[in-house]
Each structure stands twice: as C-alpha cells, then as structure tokens.
Amino acid sequence: LGLSDTLIAKDFGALNRGPLWTDYVNEWDPDIVVLTAGAHVHGKEHFRELLPTVVDMFEKLKRERRQMWDTAAASAAKGIRNDTRYGDKKAKLLKKELTLVWKTQNPGGCAQSVQDASSSEFWSSYPSARQFNYASFLENDNHAVNYFTKKGIPVADMRALYWRGDAHVSSHKNDSYFDCLHFCLNSVALANVFPRMLQHALQPVPLSRFRTFLDHTFAH
C-alpha cells in the first residue's frame, strides 16, 4: 500500500503527499497495481488532467519492461547456447506483464442507514465535504469509468458504495475522531464489494503472473 495523494505529484488541492505512483512500482515490482485518486484532487479540470497522465505513465512503464525483457532474453539465450549443460533448450522467461486497475473512489459521507449519498443536500452537514470535494466524487467516477474502459484498462467499480454511508468509520460513533471517507475494513460493504469487483475487473486480463497462477491453480 503506497500513499500518493494525486498519483502524479502535482498540487491539485488538498495536500500532496507521496511520490509518483510509478516510484512504488519500480521499488516493489508488483504484478497488479490498483490506483485511485479524488479527495486530494480539486476541480474537474485537474481530475481530467490526471487520468491521461496516469495512462501515459503506464504505457511508459510497459515500454521500459519490454526493453528489459528483450535484453534479458537475448542474454539468456546466448548463455544457454554457450553452455553444454542445457543442450539445445531455449531460454524460457516468464514475461511479467504489469496490470493496471483503476478503482473508483471511496464515496464520502456518514449515515445511519442505507441511503443515497450523491446529492448536494446530503453533503451540507459535513464540514470536510468542501475541503475534500466529496460532492464531485460521483461525477468524477463516472468520467473515470468511461475513460479507462475506452482505454482498455480494467476498473474496479465501487460506485454501489454511494448508498452505503452507514459503513464508514464514524457512521456509528460519537467521538472526536471524525472519518466519513474511509470504510471499516471489517464492514460487510467493503469486504463483499471490493474483492468481487477486483476479481471481475481482472477477468479479461490475459497476461499477468496472477492470472497465470489462477488458471493453473483452478484448472484441475
């Protein structure tokens, strides 16, 4: 889990903590990267600037990895040809295809029961709603889902949670810690929705070590 408020290290509104998202990828070398942004990105124009920048960075990462694969494959093939222990076997390198998944935002706003948390009236009672632009989340999510889908990038679509304000950390608490953005990890809403939406998003992705592992593991 890496913290990068705006993903692309630009000051878009509220805070700008963390490095570029690609810095985490280069450091940890993951198979799958799940990205989201919103609470720290103010203004429709900033959010819409963010999305193509993320895609450009992703395409650059893929090009760099392909270059590394080609270099590694050529070196391995040469080493095997010169080593009689391998006979005429060719190098078999598992290409590690990076999979990017965009996750829609955690909708803000606490509630005592299941209700629609997408209207401007709903946000009027939250002092932090303006600071972290809660009311713009759904519009931005709709745009992001359409944008990444057209680009062929899978989306973990969590928009159903706009009706689950009751699952936020502070929805059923009366204390000084006020958190109406993050969901409780043990809530039924998060535990049921996110794993399923992530699995659904990954279904059409053919080339990743994760998908190869799943296919091999559950094929028998």
Salt bridges, closest charged atoms under 4 A:
ASP5 OD2 - ARG17 NE 2.81
ASP5 OD1 - HIS40 NE2 3.53
ASP29 OD1 - ARG65 NH2 3.20
ASP29 OD2 - LYS96 NZ 2.89
ASP31 OD1 - LYS96 NZ 3.76
ASP31 OD1 - ARG209 NE 2.94
GLU49 OE2 - LYS10 NZ 2.68
GLU59 OE2 - LYS62 NZ 3.43
ASP83 OD2 - ARG85 NH2 2.77
GLU139 OE2 - LYS44 NZ 2.96
ASP157 OD2 - ARG159 NH2 2.61
ASP166 OD1 - ARG164 NE 2.85
ASP179 OD2 - HIS182 ND1 3.05
ASP215 OD1 - ARG211 NH2 3.03
